[in-house]
């Protein structure tokens, strides 16, 4: 493999460990040469391999360890007073230290490989339980996107689903507390329960009660799921919110947070959510999202979702809008997200107005010339 390609494949932390080990080697050698007498600092050459092992695999440790052993032997052989037993003992200690550091690096590499395999398994399981949404559910154009966090972050428990029932189009978006396979497992429990009861219960509050019991049966005392349940029926939107970020209503250049009339705890804590009812107008769009979007930041500054929502989401198709939002978000955080994000965007077309009639001109962000910066709270 070419050297340049190998350098690109090395992880940043492993590269940092290798550089730190080599720098310490150079410093010990410089001090030893400057001393000029019988080798007195050879034992310090046992430290660089352990520094490399703290950051990288055995492949990172091996060159540092070999170089430490060779330099220790060189100082012993070329000593002005001739080879000494005390120095030989230090050289032996360096050899043992290099071997131990290499073993530590090998163990660390196996642990990282196991963690990566579990993360891939969680990701596959998550994609399997979510499934695709859109391009329409009932009469509503709808799009969903799942924006994964950085490779170093654990997989999240974000979830969404939309179903067309005899009671109207119903949507669920939620976020499980915690990360990893346990979060994915709980998300599957919530989605499995919702996909059953959403067709059976006429009252949204009964659906929330069923979901709350499903969560309570499956988790410990400190686990929970934030959720927002949305129903569109005949142009009327009903929202029940259990500790979840409020959906955003986009209407003619305005952004209206659909905050609940009163706060309610998440699923798992027996929430009693009060419904928010909103009459829709043709062309209205509703964005549902998880808290990874609300908490995305750059240099301590949060992504201004309410200020930019209309410019990003109010144009083209709903698929175009989510694509623009994801691109703008990743640019804001320089491609590094700390948490997964689930996004769902739907449009109420109304009678005699189709989503296609609005035009589908995808762009990054469209400003509102008529009403710049206007939003309703």
C-alpha positions as CSV (number, residue, x, y, z in Angstrom):
1,X,0.0,0.0,0.0
2,X,1.4,3.5,-0.9
3,X,2.6,5.4,2.1
4,X,0.3,8.4,1.4
5,X,-2.7,6.0,1.3
6,X,-1.7,4.4,4.6
7,X,-1.4,7.8,6.2
8,X,-4.9,8.8,5.1
9,X,-6.3,5.5,6.5
10,X,-4.8,6.1,9.9
11,X,-7.2,7.4,12.5
12,X,-6.5,10.9,13.8
13,X,-6.1,9.6,17.4
14,X,-3.7,6.9,16.3
15,X,-1.7,9.4,14.3
16,X,-1.5,11.7,17.4
17,X,-0.3,8.7,19.5
18,X,2.4,7.9,17.0
19,X,3.6,11.5,16.8
20,X,3.6,11.8,20.6
21,X,5.6,8.6,21.0
22,X,8.2,9.7,18.4
23,X,8.5,13.2,19.9
24,X,9.2,11.7,23.3
25,X,11.7,9.3,21.8
26,X,13.5,12.3,20.3
27,X,13.5,14.2,23.6
28,X,15.0,11.2,25.6
29,X,17.7,10.7,23.0
30,X,18.5,14.4,23.0
31,X,18.9,14.4,26.8
32,X,21.0,11.3,26.7
33,X,23.3,12.6,24.0
34,X,23.7,15.9,25.8
35,X,24.6,14.2,29.1
36,X,27.5,12.5,27.3
37,X,28.3,10.1,30.2
38,X,27.2,6.6,31.1
39,X,23.6,6.1,29.9
40,X,21.4,7.4,32.6
41,X,18.0,7.8,30.9
42,X,17.6,4.6,28.9
43,X,14.8,3.5,31.1
44,X,12.6,6.4,29.9
45,X,12.5,4.8,26.5
46,X,9.9,2.4,27.9
47,X,7.4,5.2,28.0
48,X,6.8,6.1,24.3
49,X,5.3,2.6,23.3
50,X,2.7,3.0,26.0
51,X,1.8,6.5,24.8
52,X,1.3,5.0,21.3
53,X,-0.8,2.2,22.8
54,X,-3.1,4.6,24.5
55,X,-4.2,6.0,21.1
56,X,-3.7,3.3,18.5
57,X,-3.5,-0.4,17.6
58,X,-0.5,-2.7,17.8
59,X,0.4,-1.5,14.3
60,X,0.9,2.0,15.7
61,X,2.8,0.7,18.7
62,X,5.2,-1.6,16.8
63,X,7.4,1.0,15.1
64,X,7.6,3.0,18.2
65,X,8.5,0.0,20.3
66,X,11.1,-1.3,17.9
67,X,12.7,2.1,17.6
68,X,12.8,2.4,21.5
69,X,14.5,-1.0,21.8
70,X,17.0,-0.3,19.1
71,X,17.9,3.1,20.6
72,X,18.2,1.6,24.1
73,X,20.5,-1.1,22.8
74,X,22.5,1.4,20.8
75,X,23.1,3.6,23.9
76,X,24.1,0.5,25.9
77,X,26.6,-0.8,23.3
78,X,28.1,2.7,22.6
79,X,28.4,3.7,26.2
80,X,31.7,5.6,26.9
81,X,32.3,3.4,29.9
82,X,31.5,0.2,28.1
83,X,28.4,-2.1,28.5
84,X,27.2,-2.1,32.0
85,X,24.8,-4.5,33.8
86,X,22.6,-1.7,35.1
87,X,22.1,-0.3,31.7
88,X,21.5,-3.8,30.3
89,X,18.7,-4.2,32.9
90,X,17.1,-1.0,31.6
91,X,17.4,-2.2,28.0
92,X,15.6,-5.4,29.0
93,X,12.9,-3.3,30.7
94,X,12.4,-1.4,27.5
95,X,12.0,-4.7,25.5
96,X,9.4,-5.9,28.0
97,X,7.6,-2.6,28.0
98,X,7.4,-2.6,24.2
99,X,6.0,-6.1,24.1
100,X,3.4,-5.2,26.8
101,X,2.4,-2.0,24.9
102,X,2.0,-4.0,21.7
103,X,-0.3,-6.4,23.5
104,X,-2.3,-3.5,24.9
105,X,-2.7,-2.1,21.4
106,X,-3.9,-5.4,20.1
107,X,-6.5,-5.7,22.9
108,X,-7.6,-2.1,22.2
109,X,-7.9,-2.9,18.5
110,X,-10.2,-5.9,19.1
111,X,-12.4,-3.9,21.4
112,X,-12.7,-1.1,18.8
113,X,-13.6,-3.7,16.2
114,X,-16.2,-5.2,18.4
115,X,-17.7,-1.8,19.1
116,X,-17.8,-0.9,15.4
117,X,-19.6,-4.2,14.7
118,X,-22.2,-3.5,17.4
119,X,-22.7,0.0,15.9
120,X,-23.2,-1.4,12.5
121,X,-25.7,-3.9,13.8
122,X,-27.6,-1.1,15.6
123,X,-27.6,0.9,12.4
124,X,-29.0,-2.0,10.4
125,X,-31.6,-2.8,13.0
126,X,-32.6,0.9,13.1
127,X,-33.1,1.1,9.4
128,X,-35.1,-2.1,9.4
129,X,-37.6,-0.9,12.0
130,X,-38.0,2.6,10.6
131,X,-38.8,1.7,7.0
132,X,-39.4,4.2,4.2
133,X,-42.0,7.0,4.3
134,X,-43.6,8.9,1.4
135,X,-43.9,10.2,-1.2
136,X,-47.5,10.4,0.0
137,X,-49.5,9.2,3.0
138,X,-53.2,9.5,2.3
139,X,-53.7,12.8,0.6
140,X,-50.6,14.4,2.1
141,X,-47.2,14.7,0.3
142,X,-44.7,13.6,2.9
143,X,-40.9,13.1,3.2
144,X,-38.7,11.7,5.9
145,X,-34.9,11.8,6.4
146,X,-32.7,10.2,9.0
147,X,-29.5,12.2,9.5
148,X,-26.8,10.1,11.2
149,X,-24.4,11.5,13.7
150,X,-20.6,11.5,13.3
151,X,-19.0,8.1,13.1
152,X,-17.6,8.4,16.6
153,X,-21.1,8.9,18.1
154,X,-23.4,6.0,19.2
155,X,-26.4,5.3,17.2
156,X,-29.5,7.0,18.5
157,X,-33.1,5.9,19.2
158,X,-34.9,8.4,17.0
159,X,-38.1,7.1,15.4
160,X,-40.9,8.1,13.1
161,X,-43.9,6.6,11.4
162,X,-46.9,7.8,9.4
163,X,-50.1,5.8,8.7
164,X,-53.3,6.5,6.8
165,X,-56.3,5.4,8.9
166,X,-60.0,5.8,8.9
167,X,-59.5,8.6,11.5
168,X,-57.1,10.5,9.2
169,X,-53.4,10.6,8.6
170,X,-51.5,10.0,11.8
171,X,-47.8,10.6,12.4
172,X,-45.5,9.7,15.3
173,X,-42.1,11.1,15.9
174,X,-40.0,10.3,19.0
175,X,-36.6,10.0,20.6
176,X,-35.6,7.3,23.0
177,X,-33.4,8.3,26.0
178,X,-30.0,6.7,25.6
179,X,-28.0,5.3,22.7
180,X,-27.0,2.0,21.1
181,X,-28.8,-1.3,20.8
182,X,-31.0,-0.7,23.9
183,X,-32.3,2.5,22.4
184,X,-33.0,0.8,19.0
185,X,-34.8,-2.0,20.9
186,X,-37.1,0.4,22.7
187,X,-37.7,2.3,19.5
188,X,-38.9,-0.9,17.9
189,X,-41.2,-1.5,20.9
190,X,-42.8,1.9,20.5
191,X,-43.1,1.6,16.7
192,X,-44.6,-1.9,16.9
193,X,-47.2,-0.8,19.4
194,X,-48.0,2.4,17.4
195,X,-48.4,0.5,14.1
196,X,-51.1,-1.6,15.8
197,X,-53.1,0.9,17.9
198,X,-53.0,3.8,15.4
199,X,-55.6,1.9,13.3
200,X,-57.7,0.9,16.3
201,X,-58.1,3.9,18.6
202,X,-60.3,6.8,17.7
203,X,-58.9,9.0,20.4
204,X,-55.3,10.1,20.2
205,X,-55.1,10.2,23.9
206,X,-55.8,6.5,24.0
207,X,-53.0,5.9,21.6
208,X,-50.6,7.8,23.9
209,X,-51.8,5.8,26.9
210,X,-51.1,2.5,25.0
211,X,-47.6,3.7,24.0
212,X,-46.9,4.8,27.6
213,X,-47.8,1.4,28.9
214,X,-45.6,-0.3,26.2
215,X,-42.7,1.9,27.2
216,X,-43.2,1.3,31.0
217,X,-43.2,-2.4,30.5
218,X,-39.9,-2.3,28.6
219,X,-37.6,0.1,30.4
220,X,-36.3,1.0,33.8
221,X,-37.3,3.8,36.1
222,X,-35.1,6.4,34.4
223,X,-35.8,5.5,30.8
224,X,-38.3,7.3,28.7
225,X,-39.3,8.3,25.2
226,X,-40.2,11.9,24.1
227,X,-42.9,11.8,21.4
228,X,-45.2,14.0,19.4
229,X,-48.4,12.5,17.9
230,X,-50.0,14.3,15.0
231,X,-53.3,13.7,13.2
232,X,-54.6,15.5,10.1
233,X,-58.3,15.0,9.4
234,X,-60.3,17.1,7.0
235,X,-57.9,20.0,7.2
236,X,-57.7,20.0,11.0
237,X,-54.4,19.3,12.6
238,X,-54.3,17.8,16.2
239,X,-51.0,17.6,18.1
240,X,-50.3,15.8,21.3
241,X,-46.8,16.5,22.7
242,X,-45.0,14.5,25.4
243,X,-41.8,16.3,26.1
244,X,-40.8,16.5,22.5
245,X,-39.7,19.6,20.4
246,X,-42.7,21.4,19.1
247,X,-43.5,20.8,15.4
248,X,-43.2,23.9,13.2
249,X,-46.0,25.1,11.0
250,X,-44.8,26.9,7.8
251,X,-47.4,29.3,6.4
252,X,-46.8,31.9,3.7
253,X,-43.4,33.0,4.9
254,X,-44.2,32.6,8.6
255,X,-42.9,29.9,11.0
256,X,-45.3,29.0,13.8
257,X,-44.2,26.7,16.6
258,X,-47.0,24.3,17.5
259,X,-46.2,24.4,21.2
260,X,-48.5,22.4,23.5
261,X,-51.1,24.2,25.7
262,X,-49.4,22.7,28.7
263,X,-46.2,20.7,29.1
264,X,-46.5,16.9,29.5
265,X,-43.8,14.4,30.5
266,X,-42.4,11.8,28.1
267,X,-43.8,8.3,27.5
268,X,-43.0,6.1,30.5
269,X,-44.1,8.8,33.0
270,X,-47.8,8.5,32.5
271,X,-48.3,11.7,30.4
272,X,-51.6,13.5,30.3
273,X,-51.1,15.6,27.2
274,X,-53.6,18.3,26.2
275,X,-54.3,18.5,22.4
276,X,-53.3,21.5,20.3
277,X,-55.8,22.0,17.4
278,X,-54.9,24.0,14.4
279,X,-56.9,24.6,11.2
280,X,-54.7,24.2,8.1
281,X,-54.6,26.2,5.0
282,X,-53.7,24.9,1.5
283,X,-49.9,25.1,1.1
284,X,-49.2,24.7,4.8
285,X,-46.2,22.6,5.7
286,X,-45.4,21.0,9.0
287,X,-41.9,20.0,10.2
288,X,-41.5,17.3,12.8
289,X,-38.0,16.7,14.2
290,X,-36.0,15.3,17.1
291,X,-33.9,17.2,19.5
292,X,-30.7,16.5,17.6
293,X,-31.7,19.4,15.3
294,X,-32.5,21.7,18.2
295,X,-29.2,21.0,19.8
296,X,-26.9,21.1,16.8
297,X,-24.4,23.8,17.3
298,X,-21.2,25.5,16.0
299,X,-18.9,27.2,18.4
300,X,-21.6,27.2,21.0
301,X,-24.2,28.7,18.7
302,X,-27.4,26.6,18.0
303,X,-28.6,26.1,14.4
304,X,-31.3,28.8,13.9
305,X,-34.1,26.4,12.8
306,X,-37.0,28.7,13.3
307,X,-35.3,31.7,11.6
308,X,-34.3,29.6,8.5
309,X,-37.1,27.1,8.3
310,X,-39.2,28.9,5.7
311,X,-36.2,29.7,3.4
312,X,-35.1,26.0,3.6
313,X,-38.4,24.2,3.6
314,X,-40.9,26.4,1.9
315,X,-39.9,25.7,-1.7
316,X,-40.1,22.9,-4.2
317,X,-41.3,19.5,-3.0
318,X,-41.2,18.3,0.5
319,X,-38.3,16.1,-0.5
320,X,-36.4,19.2,-1.8
321,X,-37.1,21.0,1.4
322,X,-35.6,18.3,3.6
323,X,-32.6,17.9,1.3
324,X,-32.0,21.7,1.7
325,X,-32.4,21.5,5.5
326,X,-29.9,18.6,5.8
327,X,-27.3,20.4,3.6
328,X,-27.6,23.6,5.6
329,X,-27.4,21.8,8.9
330,X,-24.3,19.8,8.0
331,X,-22.6,23.0,6.7
332,X,-23.5,24.7,10.0
333,X,-21.9,22.0,12.1
334,X,-19.0,21.4,9.7
335,X,-20.2,17.8,9.1
336,X,-19.9,16.8,12.8
337,X,-23.2,16.0,14.5
338,X,-23.3,14.7,18.1
339,X,-26.7,13.1,17.8
340,X,-28.8,11.5,15.2
341,X,-31.7,13.5,13.8
342,X,-35.1,12.4,12.5
343,X,-36.9,14.8,10.1
344,X,-40.5,14.5,8.7
345,X,-42.0,17.2,6.5
346,X,-45.6,17.1,5.3
347,X,-47.7,19.4,3.2
348,X,-51.5,20.1,3.4
349,X,-52.5,20.6,-0.2
350,X,-56.2,21.3,0.4
351,X,-59.0,20.8,-2.1
352,X,-58.1,21.4,-5.7
353,X,-54.4,22.1,-5.0
354,X,-51.7,19.5,-5.5
355,X,-48.2,19.5,-4.4
356,X,-47.0,19.3,-8.0
357,X,-48.9,22.5,-8.9
358,X,-46.7,24.5,-6.5
359,X,-43.7,23.8,-8.6
360,X,-40.6,21.8,-7.7
361,X,-37.6,24.0,-8.0
362,X,-35.0,22.6,-5.5
363,X,-32.5,25.1,-4.1
364,X,-30.4,25.6,-1.1
365,X,-32.4,28.3,0.6
366,X,-35.0,30.7,-0.7
367,X,-35.6,34.0,1.0
368,X,-39.0,35.5,1.6
369,X,-39.0,38.7,-0.4
370,X,-42.5,39.7,0.5
371,X,-42.2,39.2,4.3
372,X,-38.5,38.9,5.2
373,X,-37.9,37.5,8.6
374,X,-41.5,37.4,9.6
375,X,-42.6,34.6,11.9
376,X,-45.6,34.1,14.2
377,X,-45.2,32.8,17.8
